[in-house]
């Protein structure tokens, strides 16, 4: 049963990758045509366009290897700083939650026994989950160096509780989401460009500062153990 779930997941991934290659979904989501179409839609049907953006972002977050920053840049360009941040943050959190559940159902039973054989991974992912998961979530969510889509599935393999994962993911993703969304809004908003870009730079500085402090605290905690 464990292997069956894993092979089903692999089959779905391969199918999505093939279809993505054939139809070019990832390229379409990050192209200027999508942004121009959404901008046109906002003028005529703002609520429907917002719902479409959220739905497409959720699907892309779960099924396609689209970098997380793309969702923020599109949202800021189309919906502006405030509503762009709200819509992007909401879509990303829903996508994270769904990916987590997919990882937990399809991958955990098959991969946990193998990962637990490593003392280091077992300590981080399973034995030490209650003590370190908040620090790990904070660092990986705040620092964009970690692959966003892979994180969401990988956390499903750990022992972190679903609601704990979702709550802290929402908390730690908000500053970065706001920073990129506001920066994108500032680029297209000539009237408020300076103010918006300054806010975005300040948020990025805060994000990097918090991630540095948490990483240092996590290292200290690990040394004490």
N, C-alpha and C positions, 0 to 999 in steps of 0.2 A: 504493500500500500504506500509506504514511504517513497519507494523508487517510482511508483506509478505517478504520484503527484508531481515529483520532480521532472519526470519525462514529459508530462502534460504541460508543465510550465515552460520547459525548454522548447517544446513544439509550438506553443503560443508565441514565444519570443521570436523564434525563427520565422514563423508566419508573418508576424508584424514587421520584422525587418525586411522580408522579401516584398511585402506589399508597400512598405515605405519607400523601398528602392524603386519599385515600378511606378508608383504614383507620385513620388516626391513630396510626401506630406510635410516632412521636416523643413524642406526648403520653402514650401509654400507658407508655413507658419512664420518664418523669419523674413519673408520677402516684403518689399515695399507695397506690393499689391494688396496684401492682407490689411496693412495699416490704412491704406487709402480707402479700401472698401469699408472698413470699420468706421473711419472718420465720416464717410458719406452716410453710413447708417445711423450714426449718432445724431446727425442733424435732423433726420426724418423720424427715426424710431429709437430714441435713446434707451428706453427700458429693454426692448427686445435685443438691441445691439449689446447692451451690457450683459444680458443673460447668455447671448451667443458667445461672447468673449469668455465668460466664466466656464461655460460648457466645453468649449474648445481647449481652454487651458487645462482643465481637469483631465481631459482625455490625453492631451499631449504630455502632461506630467506623469501619467500612469503608463501610457503605452509607447511613447516616443522618446528618443534620446535628445530632447530639446533642452539646452541649458536653462536653468532656472531664471537667469537674468533676462532672458528673452521675454518672458511673461511680463516682467516689470517694465522693460523698455517699451513694449507695445502698449501697456496700460497707461503709462505716463504720457506717451505721445498722443493717444486717442482720447483718454478721459481726463487728463490733467493730473495735477499733483494729489489732490485729496481723494477724489473718487477713483482715480487710478490705483492709488495705494490700497484703498479698501477692497476694491474688486480683485486686484491681484493677490492680496493677502488671503482673502476668502477662498479663491480658486486654488491657490497653492496648498493651503491647509487641507482642503477636501481631497486634493490629489495625493498629498502625503499620507493621509489616513487610509485611503483606498489601497495605495501601494503597500503600506504596512500590513494591512489585512491579507493582501495577496501573498506577500512574503511569508507571513505566519502560517497561512493555510497550505501553501504549495511547497515551501522550502524548509521550514523549521524542523519537521520530523526527519527529513532526509539529511540535512546538513549539520544539525546541532551535535549529534554523536561524533561526527568527524571533526568538527571544530573544537569540541571539548577535549579531544585527545591532546591538543596543544595546551600546555600549562598556562602560557601567557594569554592566549585567547580565551581559555576557560575562565581565567581570573577576571578578565575585562568584561567579557560578554555575559557570563552566567553567574559565577560565584560572587563577583563584585558588582553585579548590576545595580543593586539597591543603593550602593554607596557612590558609584561613579557615573551612573547613566546621565545625571543632570549635567555634569561637567563635560562628558563626551558629546551630548546633544548640543550644549552651548557652543563648544569649540567648532564642531562640524557644521552647525547651522550658521554661526556668525562668520566663519571664514569661508569664502567662496571657492577655495582651492579644492575642496572635497566634492566629488561628482554628486550633484543633487539627486538625480534619479536613482542611482545605485544605493545611496544612503537610505532612501525610503523603503526599498525592499530589504536591505540588510538589517535594518532595525527590527523587522518582523521575525528575524531568526533569533534575536536576543530574548532575554527574559523580561524585558521592560514591559510594564502594563500598557495597554492600548491608550487609556485616557491620560496616563502620565506622559506618554510619548506625544500624544496630540497636543496636550496643554503646553508643554515646554517647547515643542516645535513651533507652535503658534507664537509663543512669547519671544523666542530667540530669532525667529525669521522676520518678525515685524520691523526691526531697525534696518536690516539690509534691504528688505523689500521697499521700505519707504525711501531709502537713500537712492536706489537705482530708479525708482519710479519718479521721484521728484527731480532727479537729474535729467531724465528724459523729457519731463514736462518743461524744465527750464530751457532745454535746447530749442524747443519749438515755440516757446512763449517769449518773444522778444521783449515784451513790456516788463515782465517780471524775471527775466533771465538771471540777473545777478543775484537777487535774493534767493531764488530757488536753488541755484548752484551752490551758494554758500551754505544753505541748509543741508544740501546733499553731502557736501564735503564734511560738515560738522558731524552728521550722522555716521559717515564712514569712519571718521576719527574715533567716535564713541564706540562703534562696533569693534574696531581693532583694539582699542584700549580694554574693553571688557573681555574680549577673547584672550588677550595676553594675561590679564589678571587671573582668569579662570584656569587657563592652562598652567600657570605657575602654581596656583593653589592645588590643582589636581596632581601635579608632580610632587609637591610637598606631601600631600596625603599619601601618595603611593610609596614615598620613601619611608614615611612613618610606619606603614604597614609591613 
